[in-house]
Amino acid sequence: MRAFTAMRRFIAANAQVFQRLEVIEHTQLSLAAHQEEADKKFEEIFSRLDDGSVTQKQGIFYDG
């Protein structure tokens, strides 16, 4: 019984810390989702460059 009372007091005393941790966790999860989308786009670009399906509009060097 004392352990549960002590745990309840600890949680009540540190509620702000737990709330801040929750906000940080939510932020990290949303950043990870955006990172996954960017990784997929880069993979698509690199795979298209590797298989040659992208044609070149102009070269690096010009005549003249």
mmCIF file of the N, C-alpha and C atoms, coordinates in Angstrom:
data_MODEL
# 
_entry.id   MODEL 
# 
loop_
_atom_site.group_PDB 
_atom_site.id 
_atom_site.type_symbol 
_atom_site.label_atom_id 
_atom_site.label_alt_id 
_atom_site.label_comp_id 
_atom_site.label_asym_id 
_atom_site.label_entity_id 
_atom_site.label_seq_id 
_atom_site.pdbx_PDB_ins_code 
_atom_site.Cartn_x 
_atom_site.Cartn_y 
_atom_site.Cartn_z 
_atom_site.occupancy 
_atom_site.B_iso_or_equiv 
_atom_site.pdbx_formal_charge 
_atom_site.auth_seq_id 
_atom_site.auth_comp_id 
_atom_site.auth_asym_id 
_atom_site.auth_atom_id 
_atom_site.pdbx_PDB_model_num 
ATOM 1   N N  . MET A 1 1  ? 0.818  -1.186 0.000   1.00 0.00 ? 1  MET A N  1 
ATOM 2   C CA . MET A 1 1  ? 0.000  0.000  0.000   1.00 0.00 ? 1  MET A CA 1 
ATOM 3   C C  . MET A 1 1  ? 0.869  1.259  0.000   1.00 0.00 ? 1  MET A C  1 
ATOM 4   N N  . ARG A 1 2  ? 1.931  1.232  0.784   1.00 0.00 ? 2  ARG A N  1 
ATOM 5   C CA . ARG A 1 2  ? 2.837  2.398  0.831   1.00 0.00 ? 2  ARG A CA 1 
ATOM 6   C C  . ARG A 1 2  ? 3.515  2.620  -0.518  1.00 0.00 ? 2  ARG A C  1 
ATOM 7   N N  . ALA A 1 3  ? 3.815  1.529  -1.192  1.00 0.00 ? 3  ALA A N  1 
ATOM 8   C CA . ALA A 1 3  ? 4.474  1.660  -2.497  1.00 0.00 ? 3  ALA A CA 1 
ATOM 9   C C  . ALA A 1 3  ? 3.562  2.371  -3.496  1.00 0.00 ? 3  ALA A C  1 
ATOM 10  N N  . PHE A 1 4  ? 2.293  2.007  -3.498  1.00 0.00 ? 4  PHE A N  1 
ATOM 11  C CA . PHE A 1 4  ? 1.356  2.656  -4.419  1.00 0.00 ? 4  PHE A CA 1 
ATOM 12  C C  . PHE A 1 4  ? 1.153  4.122  -4.065  1.00 0.00 ? 4  PHE A C  1 
ATOM 13  N N  . THR A 1 5  ? 1.109  4.425  -2.771  1.00 0.00 ? 5  THR A N  1 
ATOM 14  C CA . THR A 1 5  ? 0.977  5.815  -2.335  1.00 0.00 ? 5  THR A CA 1 
ATOM 15  C C  . THR A 1 5  ? 2.206  6.617  -2.752  1.00 0.00 ? 5  THR A C  1 
ATOM 16  N N  . ALA A 1 6  ? 3.380  6.030  -2.566  1.00 0.00 ? 6  ALA A N  1 
ATOM 17  C CA . ALA A 1 6  ? 4.618  6.708  -2.955  1.00 0.00 ? 6  ALA A CA 1 
ATOM 18  C C  . ALA A 1 6  ? 4.674  6.903  -4.462  1.00 0.00 ? 6  ALA A C  1 
ATOM 19  N N  . MET A 1 7  ? 4.229  5.894  -5.210  1.00 0.00 ? 7  MET A N  1 
ATOM 20  C CA . MET A 1 7  ? 4.219  6.005  -6.664  1.00 0.00 ? 7  MET A CA 1 
ATOM 21  C C  . MET A 1 7  ? 3.254  7.101  -7.117  1.00 0.00 ? 7  MET A C  1 
ATOM 22  N N  . ARG A 1 8  ? 2.089  7.191  -6.494  1.00 0.00 ? 8  ARG A N  1 
ATOM 23  C CA . ARG A 1 8  ? 1.118  8.224  -6.849  1.00 0.00 ? 8  ARG A CA 1 
ATOM 24  C C  . ARG A 1 8  ? 1.683  9.603  -6.556  1.00 0.00 ? 8  ARG A C  1 
ATOM 25  N N  . ARG A 1 9  ? 2.349  9.767  -5.433  1.00 0.00 ? 9  ARG A N  1 
ATOM 26  C CA . ARG A 1 9  ? 2.975  11.063 -5.099  1.00 0.00 ? 9  ARG A CA 1 
ATOM 27  C C  . ARG A 1 9  ? 4.073  11.411 -6.097  1.00 0.00 ? 9  ARG A C  1 
ATOM 28  N N  . PHE A 1 10 ? 4.870  10.407 -6.480  1.00 0.00 ? 10 PHE A N  1 
ATOM 29  C CA . PHE A 1 10 ? 5.944  10.640 -7.443  1.00 0.00 ? 10 PHE A CA 1 
ATOM 30  C C  . PHE A 1 10 ? 5.379  11.105 -8.779  1.00 0.00 ? 10 PHE A C  1 
ATOM 31  N N  . ILE A 1 11 ? 4.336  10.432 -9.250  1.00 0.00 ? 11 ILE A N  1 
ATOM 32  C CA . ILE A 1 11 ? 3.718  10.797 -10.524 1.00 0.00 ? 11 ILE A CA 1 
ATOM 33  C C  . ILE A 1 11 ? 3.114  12.192 -10.454 1.00 0.00 ? 11 ILE A C  1 
ATOM 34  N N  . ALA A 1 12 ? 2.455  12.509 -9.337  1.00 0.00 ? 12 ALA A N  1 
ATOM 35  C CA . ALA A 1 12 ? 1.852  13.835 -9.178  1.00 0.00 ? 12 ALA A CA 1 
ATOM 36  C C  . ALA A 1 12 ? 2.924  14.918 -9.119  1.00 0.00 ? 12 ALA A C  1 
ATOM 37  N N  . ALA A 1 13 ? 4.025  14.630 -8.462  1.00 0.00 ? 13 ALA A N  1 
ATOM 38  C CA . ALA A 1 13 ? 5.097  15.619 -8.321  1.00 0.00 ? 13 ALA A CA 1 
ATOM 39  C C  . ALA A 1 13 ? 5.837  15.842 -9.643  1.00 0.00 ? 13 ALA A C  1 
ATOM 40  N N  . ASN A 1 14 ? 5.870  14.827 -10.497 1.00 0.00 ? 14 ASN A N  1 
ATOM 41  C CA . ASN A 1 14 ? 6.625  14.915 -11.744 1.00 0.00 ? 14 ASN A CA 1 
ATOM 42  C C  . ASN A 1 14 ? 5.730  14.910 -12.981 1.00 0.00 ? 14 ASN A C  1 
ATOM 43  N N  . ALA A 1 15 ? 4.504  15.334 -12.841 1.00 0.00 ? 15 ALA A N  1 
ATOM 44  C CA . ALA A 1 15 ? 3.555  15.317 -13.956 1.00 0.00 ? 15 ALA A CA 1 
ATOM 45  C C  . ALA A 1 15 ? 4.039  16.185 -15.109 1.00 0.00 ? 15 ALA A C  1 
ATOM 46  N N  . GLN A 1 16 ? 4.643  17.316 -14.803 1.00 0.00 ? 16 GLN A N  1 
ATOM 47  C CA . GLN A 1 16 ? 5.121  18.214 -15.851 1.00 0.00 ? 16 GLN A CA 1 
ATOM 48  C C  . GLN A 1 16 ? 6.249  17.556 -16.651 1.00 0.00 ? 16 GLN A C  1 
ATOM 49  N N  . VAL A 1 17 ? 7.107  16.824 -15.976 1.00 0.00 ? 17 VAL A N  1 
ATOM 50  C CA . VAL A 1 17 ? 8.202  16.138 -16.666 1.00 0.00 ? 17 VAL A CA 1 
ATOM 51  C C  . VAL A 1 17 ? 7.637  15.074 -17.608 1.00 0.00 ? 17 VAL A C  1 
ATOM 52  N N  . PHE A 1 18 ? 6.659  14.317 -17.132 1.00 0.00 ? 18 PHE A N  1 
ATOM 53  C CA . PHE A 1 18 ? 6.052  13.292 -17.974 1.00 0.00 ? 18 PHE A CA 1 
ATOM 54  C C  . PHE A 1 18 ? 5.342  13.908 -19.177 1.00 0.00 ? 18 PHE A C  1 
ATOM 55  N N  . GLN A 1 19 ? 4.728  15.051 -18.980 1.00 0.00 ? 19 GLN A N  1 
ATOM 56  C CA . GLN A 1 19 ? 4.051  15.737 -20.083 1.00 0.00 ? 19 GLN A CA 1 
ATOM 57  C C  . GLN A 1 19 ? 5.068  16.202 -21.123 1.00 0.00 ? 19 GLN A C  1 
ATOM 58  N N  . ARG A 1 20 ? 6.185  16.743 -20.664 1.00 0.00 ? 20 ARG A N  1 
ATOM 59  C CA . ARG A 1 20 ? 7.225  17.191 -21.589 1.00 0.00 ? 20 ARG A CA 1 
ATOM 60  C C  . ARG A 1 20 ? 7.818  16.014 -22.359 1.00 0.00 ? 20 ARG A C  1 
ATOM 61  N N  . LEU A 1 21 ? 7.996  14.878 -21.698 1.00 0.00 ? 21 LEU A N  1 
ATOM 62  C CA . LEU A 1 21 ? 8.491  13.687 -22.373 1.00 0.00 ? 21 LEU A CA 1 
ATOM 63  C C  . LEU A 1 21 ? 7.516  13.214 -23.446 1.00 0.00 ? 21 LEU A C  1 
ATOM 64  N N  . GLU A 1 22 ? 6.231  13.317 -23.166 1.00 0.00 ? 22 GLU A N  1 
ATOM 65  C CA . GLU A 1 22 ? 5.223  12.924 -24.143 1.00 0.00 ? 22 GLU A CA 1 
ATOM 66  C C  . GLU A 1 22 ? 5.272  13.822 -25.370 1.00 0.00 ? 22 GLU A C  1 
ATOM 67  N N  . VAL A 1 23 ? 5.451  15.127 -25.163 1.00 0.00 ? 23 VAL A N  1 
ATOM 68  C CA . VAL A 1 23 ? 5.544  16.068 -26.289 1.00 0.00 ? 23 VAL A CA 1 
ATOM 69  C C  . VAL A 1 23 ? 6.787  15.764 -27.123 1.00 0.00 ? 23 VAL A C  1 
ATOM 70  N N  . ILE A 1 24 ? 7.894  15.495 -26.460 1.00 0.00 ? 24 ILE A N  1 
ATOM 71  C CA . ILE A 1 24 ? 9.139  15.172 -27.175 1.00 0.00 ? 24 ILE A CA 1 
ATOM 72  C C  . ILE A 1 24 ? 8.973  13.886 -27.973 1.00 0.00 ? 24 ILE A C  1 
ATOM 73  N N  . GLU A 1 25 ? 8.345  12.884 -27.377 1.00 0.00 ? 25 GLU A N  1 
ATOM 74  C CA . GLU A 1 25 ? 8.129  11.618 -28.072 1.00 0.00 ? 25 GLU A CA 1 
ATOM 75  C C  . GLU A 1 25 ? 7.251  11.821 -29.306 1.00 0.00 ? 25 GLU A C  1 
ATOM 76  N N  . HIS A 1 26 ? 6.202  12.608 -29.170 1.00 0.00 ? 26 HIS A N  1 
ATOM 77  C CA . HIS A 1 26 ? 5.315  12.885 -30.307 1.00 0.00 ? 26 HIS A CA 1 
ATOM 78  C C  . HIS A 1 26 ? 6.077  13.595 -31.423 1.00 0.00 ? 26 HIS A C  1 
ATOM 79  N N  . THR A 1 27 ? 6.916  14.543 -31.071 1.00 0.00 ? 27 THR A N  1 
ATOM 80  C CA . THR A 1 27 ? 7.714  15.278 -32.052 1.00 0.00 ? 27 THR A CA 1 
ATOM 81  C C  . THR A 1 27 ? 8.671  14.344 -32.778 1.00 0.00 ? 27 THR A C  1 
ATOM 82  N N  . GLN A 1 28 ? 9.316  13.469 -32.033 1.00 0.00 ? 28 GLN A N  1 
ATOM 83  C CA . GLN A 1 28 ? 10.258 12.533 -32.634 1.00 0.00 ? 28 GLN A CA 1 
ATOM 84  C C  . GLN A 1 28 ? 9.552  11.573 -33.591 1.00 0.00 ? 28 GLN A C  1 
ATOM 85  N N  . LEU A 1 29 ? 8.367  11.124 -33.224 1.00 0.00 ? 29 LEU A N  1 
ATOM 86  C CA . LEU A 1 29 ? 7.617  10.213 -34.093 1.00 0.00 ? 29 LEU A CA 1 
ATOM 87  C C  . LEU A 1 29 ? 7.201  10.896 -35.387 1.00 0.00 ? 29 LEU A C  1 
ATOM 88  N N  . SER A 1 30 ? 6.788  12.159 -35.303 1.00 0.00 ? 30 SER A N  1 
ATOM 89  C CA . SER A 1 30 ? 6.393  12.866 -36.524 1.00 0.00 ? 30 SER A CA 1 
ATOM 90  C C  . SER A 1 30 ? 7.605  13.139 -37.405 1.00 0.00 ? 30 SER A C  1 
ATOM 91  N N  . LEU A 1 31 ? 8.756  13.430 -36.805 1.00 0.00 ? 31 LEU A N  1 
ATOM 92  C CA . LEU A 1 31 ? 9.975  13.632 -37.592 1.00 0.00 ? 31 LEU A CA 1 
ATOM 93  C C  . LEU A 1 31 ? 10.414 12.339 -38.261 1.00 0.00 ? 31 LEU A C  1 
ATOM 94  N N  . ALA A 1 32 ? 10.253 11.228 -37.582 1.00 0.00 ? 32 ALA A N  1 
ATOM 95  C CA . ALA A 1 32 ? 10.622 9.938  -38.159 1.00 0.00 ? 32 ALA A CA 1 
ATOM 96  C C  . ALA A 1 32 ? 9.739  9.617  -39.361 1.00 0.00 ? 32 ALA A C  1 
ATOM 97  N N  . ALA A 1 33 ? 8.466  9.959  -39.285 1.00 0.00 ? 33 ALA A N  1 
ATOM 98  C CA . ALA A 1 33 ? 7.562  9.713  -40.408 1.00 0.00 ? 33 ALA A CA 1 
ATOM 99  C C  . ALA A 1 33 ? 7.972  10.538 -41.620 1.00 0.00 ? 33 ALA A C  1 
ATOM 100 N N  . HIS A 1 34 ? 8.346  11.793 -41.400 1.00 0.00 ? 34 HIS A N  1 
ATOM 101 C CA . HIS A 1 34 ? 8.787  12.648 -42.509 1.00 0.00 ? 34 HIS A CA 1 
ATOM 102 C C  . HIS A 1 34 ? 10.106 12.134 -43.087 1.00 0.00 ? 34 HIS A C  1 
ATOM 103 N N  . GLN A 1 35 ? 10.966 11.631 -42.223 1.00 0.00 ? 35 GLN A N  1 
ATOM 104 C CA . GLN A 1 35 ? 12.248 11.102 -42.676 1.00 0.00 ? 35 GLN A CA 1 
ATOM 105 C C  . GLN A 1 35 ? 12.034 9.870  -43.556 1.00 0.00 ? 35 GLN A C  1 
ATOM 106 N N  . GLU A 1 36 ? 11.084 9.023  -43.199 1.00 0.00 ? 36 GLU A N  1 
ATOM 107 C CA . GLU A 1 36 ? 10.781 7.844  -44.004 1.00 0.00 ? 36 GLU A CA 1 
ATOM 108 C C  . GLU A 1 36 ? 10.300 8.241  -45.399 1.00 0.00 ? 36 GLU A C  1 
ATOM 109 N N  . GLU A 1 37 ? 9.448  9.258  -45.485 1.00 0.00 ? 37 GLU A N  1 
ATOM 110 C CA . GLU A 1 37 ? 8.963  9.733  -46.781 1.00 0.00 ? 37 GLU A CA 1 
ATOM 111 C C  . GLU A 1 37 ? 10.121 10.251 -47.639 1.00 0.00 ? 37 GLU A C  1 
ATOM 112 N N  . ALA A 1 38 ? 11.015 11.005 -47.032 1.00 0.00 ? 38 ALA A N  1 
ATOM 113 C CA . ALA A 1 38 ? 12.158 11.538 -47.770 1.00 0.00 ? 38 ALA A CA 1 
ATOM 114 C C  . ALA A 1 38 ? 13.067 10.405 -48.227 1.00 0.00 ? 38 ALA A C  1 
ATOM 115 N N  . ASP A 1 39 ? 13.274 9.404  -47.377 1.00 0.00 ? 39 ASP A N  1 
ATOM 116 C CA . ASP A 1 39 ? 14.098 8.261  -47.761 1.00 0.00 ? 39 ASP A CA 1 
ATOM 117 C C  . ASP A 1 39 ? 13.500 7.510  -48.945 1.00 0.00 ? 39 ASP A C  1 
ATOM 118 N N  . LYS A 1 40 ? 12.179 7.342  -48.961 1.00 0.00 ? 40 LYS A N  1 
ATOM 119 C CA . LYS A 1 40 ? 11.523 6.655  -50.071 1.00 0.00 ? 40 LYS A CA 1 
ATOM 120 C C  . LYS A 1 40 ? 11.700 7.438  -51.365 1.00 0.00 ? 40 LYS A C  1 
ATOM 121 N N  . LYS A 1 41 ? 11.593 8.755  -51.299 1.00 0.00 ? 41 LYS A N  1 
ATOM 122 C CA . LYS A 1 41 ? 11.760 9.582  -52.500 1.00 0.00 ? 41 LYS A CA 1 
ATOM 123 C C  . LYS A 1 41 ? 13.185 9.493  -53.033 1.00 0.00 ? 41 LYS A C  1 
ATOM 124 N N  . PHE A 1 42 ? 14.173 9.523  -52.130 1.00 0.00 ? 42 PHE A N  1 
ATOM 125 C CA . PHE A 1 42 ? 15.564 9.399  -52.562 1.00 0.00 ? 42 PHE A CA 1 
ATOM 126 C C  . PHE A 1 42 ? 15.820 8.028  -53.177 1.00 0.00 ? 42 PHE A C  1 
ATOM 127 N N  . GLU A 1 43 ? 15.272 6.983  -52.571 1.00 0.00 ? 43 GLU A N  1 
ATOM 128 C CA . GLU A 1 43 ? 15.432 5.641  -53.127 1.00 0.00 ? 43 GLU A CA 1 
ATOM 129 C C  . GLU A 1 43 ? 14.844 5.555  -54.530 1.00 0.00 ? 43 GLU A C  1 
ATOM 130 N N  . GLU A 1 44 ? 13.694 6.166  -54.747 1.00 0.00 ? 44 GLU A N  1 
ATOM 131 C CA . GLU A 1 44 ? 13.075 6.160  -56.072 1.00 0.00 ? 44 GLU A CA 1 
ATOM 132 C C  . GLU A 1 44 ? 13.955 6.886  -57.087 1.00 0.00 ? 44 GLU A C  1 
ATOM 133 N N  . ILE A 1 45 ? 14.497 8.024  -56.693 1.00 0.00 ? 45 ILE A N  1 
ATOM 134 C CA . ILE A 1 45 ? 15.366 8.791  -57.593 1.00 0.00 ? 45 ILE A CA 1 
ATOM 135 C C  . ILE A 1 45 ? 16.607 7.981  -57.942 1.00 0.00 ? 45 ILE A C  1 
ATOM 136 N N  . PHE A 1 46 ? 17.248 7.394  -56.933 1.00 0.00 ? 46 PHE A N  1 
ATOM 137 C CA . PHE A 1 46 ? 18.467 6.632  -57.186 1.00 0.00 ? 46 PHE A CA 1 
ATOM 138 C C  . PHE A 1 46 ? 18.192 5.386  -58.016 1.00 0.00 ? 46 PHE A C  1 
ATOM 139 N N  . SER A 1 47 ? 17.064 4.730  -57.780 1.00 0.00 ? 47 SER A N  1 
ATOM 140 C CA . SER A 1 47 ? 16.754 3.535  -58.571 1.00 0.00 ? 47 SER A CA 1 
ATOM 141 C C  . SER A 1 47 ? 16.497 3.900  -60.028 1.00 0.00 ? 47 SER A C  1 
ATOM 142 N N  . ARG A 1 48 ? 15.842 5.017  -60.276 1.00 0.00 ? 48 ARG A N  1 
ATOM 143 C CA . ARG A 1 48 ? 15.615 5.450  -61.658 1.00 0.00 ? 48 ARG A CA 1 
ATOM 144 C C  . ARG A 1 48 ? 16.919 5.838  -62.342 1.00 0.00 ? 48 ARG A C  1 
ATOM 145 N N  . LEU A 1 49 ? 17.822 6.466  -61.598 1.00 0.00 ? 49 LEU A N  1 
ATOM 146 C CA . LEU A 1 49 ? 19.116 6.816  -62.176 1.00 0.00 ? 49 LEU A CA 1 
ATOM 147 C C  . LEU A 1 49 ? 19.923 5.557  -62.479 1.00 0.00 ? 49 LEU A C  1 
ATOM 148 N N  . ASP A 1 50 ? 19.851 4.564  -61.613 1.00 0.00 ? 50 ASP A N  1 
ATOM 149 C CA . ASP A 1 50 ? 20.612 3.331  -61.811 1.00 0.00 ? 50 ASP A CA 1 
ATOM 150 C C  . ASP A 1 50 ? 20.100 2.514  -62.987 1.00 0.00 ? 50 ASP A C  1 
ATOM 151 N N  . ASP A 1 51 ? 18.788 2.443  -63.181 1.00 0.00 ? 51 ASP A N  1 
ATOM 152 C CA . ASP A 1 51 ? 18.267 1.606  -64.265 1.00 0.00 ? 51 ASP A CA 1 
ATOM 153 C C  . ASP A 1 51 ? 18.230 2.328  -65.606 1.00 0.00 ? 51 ASP A C  1 
ATOM 154 N N  . GLY A 1 52 ? 18.549 3.607  -65.637 1.00 0.00 ? 52 GLY A N  1 
ATOM 155 C CA . GLY A 1 52 ? 18.647 4.340  -66.889 1.00 0.00 ? 52 GLY A CA 1 
ATOM 156 C C  . GLY A 1 52 ? 17.325 4.815  -67.457 1.00 0.00 ? 52 GLY A C  1 
ATOM 157 N N  . SER A 1 53 ? 16.281 4.835  -66.680 1.00 0.00 ? 53 SER A N  1 
ATOM 158 C CA . SER A 1 53 ? 14.981 5.265  -67.197 1.00 0.00 ? 53 SER A CA 1 
ATOM 159 C C  . SER A 1 53 ? 14.858 6.784  -67.282 1.00 0.00 ? 53 SER A C  1 
ATOM 160 N N  . VAL A 1 54 ? 15.799 7.497  -66.707 1.00 0.00 ? 54 VAL A N  1 
ATOM 161 C CA . VAL A 1 54 ? 15.795 8.952  -66.772 1.00 0.00 ? 54 VAL A CA 1 
ATOM 162 C C  . VAL A 1 54 ? 16.719 9.361  -67.912 1.00 0.00 ? 54 VAL A C  1 
ATOM 163 N N  . THR A 1 55 ? 16.197 10.169 -68.820 1.00 0.00 ? 55 THR A N  1 
ATOM 164 C CA . THR A 1 55 ? 17.028 10.633 -69.932 1.00 0.00 ? 55 THR A CA 1 
ATOM 165 C C  . THR A 1 55 ? 17.586 12.009 -69.613 1.00 0.00 ? 55 THR A C  1 
ATOM 166 N N  . GLN A 1 56 ? 18.738 12.236 -70.137 1.00 0.00 ? 56 GLN A N  1 
ATOM 167 C CA . GLN A 1 56 ? 19.455 13.474 -69.875 1.00 0.00 ? 56 GLN A CA 1 
ATOM 168 C C  . GLN A 1 56 ? 19.006 14.548 -70.852 1.00 0.00 ? 56 GLN A C  1 
ATOM 169 N N  . LYS A 1 57 ? 18.666 15.749 -70.358 1.00 0.00 ? 57 LYS A N  1 
ATOM 170 C CA . LYS A 1 57 ? 18.223 16.835 -71.227 1.00 0.00 ? 57 LYS A CA 1 
ATOM 171 C C  . LYS A 1 57 ? 19.415 17.559 -71.847 1.00 0.00 ? 57 LYS A C  1 
ATOM 172 N N  . GLN A 1 58 ? 20.443 17.779 -71.063 1.00 0.00 ? 58 GLN A N  1 
ATOM 173 C CA . GLN A 1 58 ? 21.651 18.406 -71.591 1.00 0.00 ? 58 GLN A CA 1 
ATOM 174 C C  . GLN A 1 58 ? 22.826 17.943 -70.751 1.00 0.00 ? 58 GLN A C  1 
ATOM 175 N N  . GLY A 1 59 ? 23.973 17.981 -71.347 1.00 0.00 ? 59 GLY A N  1 
ATOM 176 C CA . GLY A 1 59 ? 25.170 17.523 -70.677 1.00 0.00 ? 59 GLY A CA 1 
ATOM 177 C C  . GLY A 1 59 ? 25.814 18.608 -69.830 1.00 0.00 ? 59 GLY A C  1 
ATOM 178 N N  . ILE A 1 60 ? 26.890 18.241 -69.199 1.00 0.00 ? 60 ILE A N  1 
ATOM 179 C CA . ILE A 1 60 ? 27.605 19.192 -68.350 1.00 0.00 ? 60 ILE A CA 1 
ATOM 180 C C  . ILE A 1 60 ? 28.402 20.163 -69.206 1.00 0.00 ? 60 ILE A C  1 
ATOM 181 N N  . PHE A 1 61 ? 29.039 19.632 -70.265 1.00 0.00 ? 61 PHE A N  1 
ATOM 182 C CA . PHE A 1 61 ? 29.868 20.470 -71.110 1.00 0.00 ? 61 PHE A CA 1 
ATOM 183 C C  . PHE A 1 61 ? 29.108 20.869 -72.365 1.00 0.00 ? 61 PHE A C  1 
ATOM 184 N N  . TYR A 1 62 ? 29.357 22.056 -72.857 1.00 0.00 ? 62 TYR A N  1 
ATOM 185 C CA . TYR A 1 62 ? 28.683 22.585 -74.033 1.00 0.00 ? 62 TYR A CA 1 
ATOM 186 C C  . TYR A 1 62 ? 29.689 22.765 -75.164 1.00 0.00 ? 62 TYR A C  1 
ATOM 187 N N  . ASP A 1 63 ? 29.193 22.715 -76.381 1.00 0.00 ? 63 ASP A N  1 
ATOM 188 C CA . ASP A 1 63 ? 30.060 22.989 -77.534 1.00 0.00 ? 63 ASP A CA 1 
ATOM 189 C C  . ASP A 1 63 ? 30.287 24.486 -77.622 1.00 0.00 ? 63 ASP A C  1 
ATOM 190 N N  . GLY A 1 64 ? 31.529 24.865 -77.787 1.00 0.00 ? 64 GLY A N  1 
ATOM 191 C CA . GLY A 1 64 ? 31.820 26.284 -77.985 1.00 0.00 ? 64 GLY A CA 1 
ATOM 192 C C  . GLY A 1 64 ? 32.445 26.839 -76.797 1.00 0.00 ? 64 GLY A C  1 
# 
